């Protein structure tokens, strides 16, 4: 029998109705033996996640304010879930302990972690699975970073012989037993760590979308879902703003060669997206590209100087100025006598003149200007390696739409093409690329 670790996100567990859907999914496949829940998320768009309610309680406690009302609202949410599920369970003594600890300033990480802890107890009871407190098995260092070397043997030893268990996401404890959390959305990371410890065949991550889409649905109407994506492609897209999964969730399963399957709790019949290390060469996708994503808010410093290319150390001097100013560049397209440096505008905001003056002093350029309002698009696809003319097609689609391409950069892995355009052209550029690579293939 093979084994699945299944993680359910906050919207999949927001109330009894959602939890029932999750339980049905778990029960429908006996390989789903280890369950990692988030805290109850939003039930409707104006709702507040339990995690945020807990952070709020902690803030009140830190200001020496009474948390009675704020905490009651949290207890009510859990009691509502317990009632609606019709299970025999009282969390009253847990509530008392948590309230006391938050009031005694146990801190924000402890407070936030109780969202998944309590939800875990409820779900374990509902499923009749063993409950394992993540503080027992997920180890953090004293500085708050995760310690994988200590966690893996601990987890393996604890789970040995355990048939089925619920292990709450998002937190663990440091070597002194102090509760620590991952950054927001960190239950994804817990699921991945557990999947790697038990050598799961697949890590299922259940959420409220049917996997990754080729493009942002707010920009492209009904974009196609991505059925298979590699970890590398995902990194490129995630870096450029596509998000479904916590970034740190990739590494543990990737190292263990375990695929992640993103699934939709509300539409369990959808196959979702498979994230894999490698796709066999003969399993070509129908499309050259896998996805398109992008980010706004970039700026460029454009420098011109005659004979720049023969001036020894020119780039280094410019880069040193940026480094000294804490500016981290993302791209550096260059010509014979020109050089552009592209970075997030926020890194230079308020210090524009100062930085330009320093570059002038360092390399005495003929011309230098700062251009803001730049967007970067990543067109990502493992299929590019076996296809000719991808960049040409991107250019053609931009030219058709009269969109000026400020820069283009093809990664050496031939996995992506990055283009820089004006922010105003952002949506249209994505639509045109989607048309060119997806619609025209239909
Ligand atoms: N509940 C935590 C959060 O809201 C962690 C998670 O859901 O993954 O960030």
Boltz pocket constraint, residues with backbone or C-beta under 6 A from the ligand:
constraints:
  - pocket:
      binder: B
      contacts: [[A, 9], [A, 10], [A, 38], [A, 39], [A, 49], [A, 51], [A, 52], [A, 112], [A, 115], [A, 169], [A, 170], [A, 183], [A, 184], [A, 185], [A, 186], [A, 187], [A, 188]]
      max_distance: 6.0
